[in-house]
């Protein structure tokens, strides 16, 4: 049976800019992340994140 990719959109905070890491709201540990369109983010910036399992979380942009 093939494993389905699960995606959930949420918010988080950038904890490292290079390499990019985010702490998703409700989590206590940062995880590596990818960006949409290669955009750069700064530490402490609030972002919208698509959590993808088993792929790296994808930062969609600044939280609105």
BELDA-V947308 format. One record per residue. N is the residue number from 1. OMEGA is omega in whole degrees, 0 to 359 (NA if undefined). Layout:
N | OMEGA
N | OMEGA
This chain:
1 | 181
2 | 179
3 | 180
4 | 176
5 | 179
6 | 178
7 | 178
8 | 179
9 | 181
10 | 177
11 | 180
12 | 181
13 | 177
14 | 180
15 | 176
16 | 181
17 | 181
18 | 0
19 | 182
20 | 174
21 | 179
22 | 171
23 | 180
24 | 179
25 | 180
26 | 179
27 | 178
28 | 183
29 | 177
30 | 177
31 | 177
32 | 181
33 | 174
34 | 179
35 | 174
36 | 178
37 | 176
38 | 181
39 | 179
40 | 180
41 | 181
42 | 179
43 | 179
44 | 181
45 | 177
46 | 185
47 | 171
48 | 186
49 | 169
50 | 178
51 | 184
52 | 179
53 | 16
54 | 182
55 | 176
56 | 174
57 | 181
58 | 177
59 | 184
60 | 181
61 | 182
62 | 181
63 | 179
64 | NA
